[in-house]
Amino acid sequence: MPFMTNRRRFIQLLGASAAVTGLPGRAFAANSLTMQAAWINDAEFAGYFVAIDAGFYQAEGLNLNYLSGGPDVIPESSIIAGKADLALTSPDTTIKIIAEQGAPFKIIGAQYQKNPVGIVSLARAPINSPEELKGKTLAVPPVNVISLQAMLAINGIDKSDVNIIPYAYDPTPLIKGEIDASLDFVTNVPYTIEQAGEEAASFLLYDFGYKTYNDAVVVSEEVLKGKRGELVAWLKASRKGWHTNFADTAVYPPKFKNTWFSGTGRTIENEIYFNGAQRPLMEHSDGVFAMDEEGINANLESLARIGIKGSRDIFDTTLLEEVEA
């Protein structure tokens, strides 16, 4: 199904408020790049904040415009609407709309080698495996339903065996015992639960066969062609920001208290916890954003288990090769 002739259907799939009339050309001047984050300003994006504040993008000759995300932001729609040149996305959603709608997207890097999405429960009533979800009530954000269904299918569990309800990114129902578990970032929610006087138990979907990246770096084919130099500069500066941040995961969150992290309602101690917990999920011997053939194949195989048939050419690793050169 050609993407260009089915844009309205594609925008509706993304949940955007209105269709657009065409894939925009360069929305911003040469040597500039607009980035759409996947969520609100928290430690998930600390490396970019370091790179901005330290002038790493400017040193690469790049003017970066950073857009924060949130529960109502669908990163892919920002690309289609011409609001952003690149976006951080969930690869299952991106690959699904590429495969089924012909969206002209490419994945040029992966922030998380291991997807931090997992099942979080209370230690006093732990759920330690997919099998233990049977008969339980699990709260799942709508955007992550695909991920859950994939993990259940991989482990031979019918989704009807689990009572799945919507999740609004608030662990309070779990803490109160109103649900048995939630699907969320295991790098973050356990800290919130601990602050409420409970101990959390968790496991990654990744560790039970759903081996996907997260915060995939996605661009349109048009931007890839027209702003390749800017994208390589972004990868270089962003990687430097992350490496600088991870030199000591407790250093930078306090520096962002009154800037990047202002107004989020989260404590700096929470952000420090998050920053340290995500480090092992992001590191790769070839550097942050690396995509090796084993990882790419694992992503494609995991999604194929639920009928999302992506292909190797969705992933473009040539920009990373320029970064490493």
N, C-alpha and C positions, 0 to 999 in steps of 0.2 A: 504494500500500500504506500504510494508515494507520499512523502512527508509534506511537500510543498502544496499538494492539493487536498490535504487533510488536516490543515493547521488548526481549524476550530475544534475538531475532535481531539487533537493532541492537547490543546490548551485545556479543554474540559477534563481530560485525563489527569493533567497536572493539578487541576483544581484552581486554575487562575481565574480571576474575575472577568476577564474579557479576552477575546481572541485578538491576535495582531494580524496585520495585513501582509507582512513579509518578514523574512529573516533580515534584520537590519545589517547594514554594512558597519564600518567602524563608527561606533557611537562616540568614541573619544579620540583625542589627538594622538598623533604618533608619539612613541616613547611614554605613553601613559597606559595604564591598565586598571580596570575596575574588577575587584574581587568580591564575590558574594560568599559570605560565610554561611555555615549550615545551622548555626544556633546563636544564642545570645553571647555576649562577650564574657567568656570564662576561660579557664586554663586550657580548654580544648584548642584555643587559638593563640596561646601564649607566645609561641615562636614567631608568629607574624607581628605581634605587638612589639617584641624585642627588635625585630628587623626594622620596623617602622621607626621606633624611637632612637635606635642606634644609627639610623641613616644608611642601612645596608642596601635598600632599594635605590636610594639616590646615588650611592656609590656605583651601582650598576647602570646608571643613566635612566632610571625608571621612576616615573611619577605614579605612585600607587594610590588608588582610591579604594578604601576598605568599607564594605557594607556588612553590618552585622545581620544575623538572621534571627529566627525565633519560631514559635509554634505555628505562625501563620505565613511563614516564608517557605516557598518551595523553590530551592536553588535553581533547578533546571528552567523554571519559568522566567527567572531573572535574565538568563541567557537569551531565551526566545524573545523576550520583550525588549531586548537591547539595553537593559539596565546594567548588565555586567558582561565582562569579557570571559571570565572564568568563574567557576563555582565549585564549592566542595559539596559532594553529594554522596548518597548511599548507592553503591554500585548496582544493587539489585534493582532499584527503581530506574536508574539510568539505563542499564542494559535492557530492561524490559521495554522501555519506550523506544530504544534504538531498534530492538528486534521486531517489535510489534507495530510501531508507527513509522519506522524509517527516519527517526530523528537524526539529523546530521551532527552527532556528538562524537568526540573522541576523549578517551581517558588518557591523560599524559603523565599521571603520577598518582601515588596513593599515600596519604598521610599515615593511616593506620595499616600496618601489615596484618595485624590481627584485629578484627572488628571488636570494639569494646562493648558491644551490645550483649547482654546476657540476662539470665534469670536471677532475680534477687528475692530472697526470702528471709525469714527471721531464723536465727540460730536455734531458737527454742522449738521451732517447727521447720527444720530445714528441708529444702528440696534440692537435692544434689545431682539429679540427672533428669533427662527428658522422661524416662519411664515413670519417675515419681510425680510427674505433672498430671497423670491420669486421675480424673475425678476431682481435680483441684480447680480453684478459681484463679485465673491469671489475667491481670490487667495489662493490656498491650496498646501502645500508641498506634493510631491508624497507619502511620507511615511505616511501621515495622511489622505489619501483619504478614507481608511477603516473607520476611526473614524468619518469622516464627513458623509459618507453614512449611518452609523449606527444611528447617531443622527437624520438625516433627516427621516429615516425609522421609528424610534421610535415616531417621531412627525407627521407622516402621510404626509410627503412632498416628492413628486417625485423629484429625483435628476435632472431631465430634467428641472425643474422649476427654477433652479439656474444655472447661467453661471459660471462654474468652470474653472479656468485657473491655470497653474502652478505658484508656489510661490517660490522665491529664498531667503527667509529669510531676505528680505529688505523692510522696511515699506515705502520707498520713493514713490512708486506708489500710496499708500493709501494717503499719505500726499499731493501729487500733484493732487489727485482726479481722477486718472486714473482707479482706482478700487473702489468698494464700501466698501469692507472689506477684511480682511485676516484671515487665521486660524493660530494661533501662541500661544505662552505662554503668558497668560494674566499677568503673574508675571514680565514680562520684557518689552515687546514692548510698552505698554502705556508710560513708562518712556521716551523711544526714541522719541515717538511722541510729548510728552510734551516739550522736548528739542528743537524740531523743531518749537515750537510756537503754536502747536495745543493741543486740549484736546481730550483724547481718551474715547471711550465708549467700554464696553466689557461684554461678558457673557461666562461662562464656559459651555462646552458641558455637563459636569457632572450635572449641574443644570437643564438641560432639558432632563434628562433620560438616558444619556450615562454615566453610573456610572462605570467607570473603574479606576483602579490604573494607575500609570505611574512610569517609572524607576523601573520596576519589576526586582528583583534580580534573574537572571536565571543562572542555571548550567546544565551541562549534568548529566545524571544518573551515568555515570562512575566517574565523579568528586565527585558527591554526596556520592558515596560509598567509594571512595578511599581517599577523603580529607575532611571527615565530621568534624574532629576536627579543621582543618584550617578554614572551613566555619563558624563554631560556633565562633571561635576566631575573624574572620572578622566581623561578626554581632555584637559581643560585643564591639569591638573597634570602629567600625563605629557608632554605636548608641551613644557611649560616645562622639565621635567627634561632632555629630549633637547636642546632648544636650548641650555640651559646647558652640558650635557656637550660639545656640538660646538663651543662657543666656543674650546676648546683640547682636542683629543682626548688629549693626554698628561697632563692635570691630574688627572683623577679616578681612573683605575685604581690609581695608587699609594695613594690615600686608602682604597681598599677592600681593601688587601692583607690586613689582619688582621680584616676584617669580612666583607663580601659574598664576597670571593674566597678566603677562608681555606679550606684543605683541598682545593682542587680539583686540586692538583698542577701547575697551570699557572703560568708565570712572569708577573710584572707586565709585562715587556717584550712578551710574547705578547699580553696584553690591550690594551696600547697599540697594537700593530700592528693587532689586530682592530678596535679602536675607530676608528682612522683609515680602515681599508679599507672599513668599512661605511657611512661617512658619505655618499659619493656615491650609494649604493644606497637611502638612506632619504630624502634631501632632496627636497622638492617646493616649488614656488613658493607653494602654499597652506598649507605647514606639514606637519610630521610627521603621519602617519595619513591624509593627504588621499587621496580616491578620486575621480578625475575620470572622466567618461564614457568617454574614450579608454582609460584603464587598465582599467576594469570590462569594457568590450567585449573588450579583448585577453585578459583572463582567461577570459571565457566562450568566446571563439573558440578559444583554445588547448585548453581542455578538451573542447570539442565535437569536436575532431579525433580524440579517442579514445573518443567515445561518451558522455562525461559531459555531459549536457544541463542546464546550470544556466539560471537566468533572472535578469533584472535585479533583480527584487524580493528576491533573496537579499541584496543590498547595500542597506543603509539609510544614506544620507548625511545624513539630517536632523539627527542629533546633531552632526556636524561643522559644520553650518551654525549651530547654536547656539553652538558653541565660537568660531566666527569672528565672531559678532555683537557 
